[in-house]
């Protein structure tokens, strides 16, 4: 299983990535060993994720989400909560 996720950083910015293990990836980010972007914005928390069977599907979805505006990402997150 692969996952696409959106993190909220300590400075309220959003970061999108993909992984095969959400718990491990969140831990790595919060240890300062994840993406360069998140290292200076700790701690981070997962606000949103989607599951995919194939890595390529997750990577395509990550790319699509990264192209969204902040407002559209927030809308996506809020739609999942309801």
C-alpha positions as CSV (number, residue, x, y, z in Angstrom):
1,X,0.0,0.0,0.0
2,X,1.2,3.5,-0.8
3,X,0.0,6.8,0.6
4,X,-0.1,10.4,-0.4
5,X,-0.2,12.8,2.6
6,X,-0.5,16.4,3.5
7,X,1.4,17.6,6.5
8,X,0.8,20.8,8.5
9,X,4.1,22.3,9.6
10,X,4.6,24.3,12.8
11,X,4.4,27.5,10.8
12,X,1.0,26.5,9.4
13,X,2.4,25.8,5.9
14,X,1.4,22.6,4.1
15,X,3.7,19.9,2.7
16,X,2.7,17.1,0.4
17,X,4.5,13.8,0.0
18,X,4.1,10.1,-0.6
19,X,5.2,7.0,1.4
20,X,4.7,3.3,1.9
21,X,4.4,3.7,5.7
22,X,2.6,6.8,7.2
23,X,3.6,6.3,10.8
24,X,7.3,5.8,10.0
25,X,7.3,8.8,7.6
26,X,5.8,11.1,10.1
27,X,8.4,10.0,12.7
28,X,11.2,10.6,10.2
29,X,9.9,14.1,9.4
30,X,9.6,15.0,13.1
31,X,13.1,13.7,13.8
32,X,14.4,16.3,11.3
33,X,15.5,13.6,8.9
34,X,12.7,14.0,6.4
35,X,12.3,16.5,3.6
36,X,14.5,19.6,3.7
37,X,11.4,21.8,3.7
38,X,10.0,20.3,6.9
39,X,13.3,20.2,8.9
40,X,13.0,23.9,9.8
41,X,9.3,23.8,10.4
42,X,8.9,21.1,13.1
43,X,6.8,19.6,14.5
44,X,4.6,18.4,11.7
45,X,1.3,16.6,11.8
46,X,-0.7,14.7,9.2
47,X,-3.9,16.4,8.1
48,X,-4.8,14.3,5.2
49,X,-3.9,11.1,3.4
50,X,-5.1,8.8,0.5
51,X,-4.3,5.2,-0.1
52,X,-3.1,3.6,-3.4
53,X,-2.3,0.1,-4.5
54,X,0.5,1.2,-6.8
55,X,3.4,3.5,-6.3
56,X,2.9,5.2,-9.6
57,X,-0.7,6.1,-8.7
58,X,0.5,7.7,-5.4
59,X,3.2,9.6,-7.2
60,X,0.8,10.9,-9.8
61,X,-1.6,12.0,-7.1
62,X,1.2,13.7,-5.1
63,X,2.1,15.7,-8.2
64,X,-1.5,16.7,-8.8
65,X,-2.0,17.8,-5.2
66,X,1.3,19.8,-5.2
67,X,-0.1,21.8,-8.2
68,X,-3.2,22.8,-6.2
69,X,-3.3,26.2,-4.5
70,X,-3.2,26.3,-0.7
71,X,-7.0,27.1,-0.7
72,X,-7.8,24.0,-2.8
73,X,-5.6,21.9,-0.6
74,X,-7.5,23.1,2.5
75,X,-10.8,22.4,0.8
76,X,-9.6,18.9,0.0
77,X,-8.6,18.4,3.7
78,X,-11.9,19.8,4.9
79,X,-14.0,17.6,2.5
80,X,-12.3,14.5,4.0
81,X,-13.2,15.5,7.5
82,X,-16.9,15.7,6.8
